[in-house]
Amino acid sequence: MFAIALGLNPLESITIIISATIFILAFTWVSIKGDLRELANELIDDKDQEEMN
């Protein structure tokens, strides 16, 4: 809707939509990957502590 308000033609609107979608997907992927890595590190640390005891 932002692109329409600026008076962009359909090709420019599609380009903006595609770019925004790629950005959102990439940001989400990096966030999920970082969270999973953090969880994995916590599990590894817990396992190492249990083996030491």
PyMOL commands that set and color helices and strands:
alter all, ss='L'
color gray80, all
select helices_A, chain A and resi 2-5+10-52
alter helices_A, ss='H'
color red, helices_A
deselect
rebuild
show_as cartoon
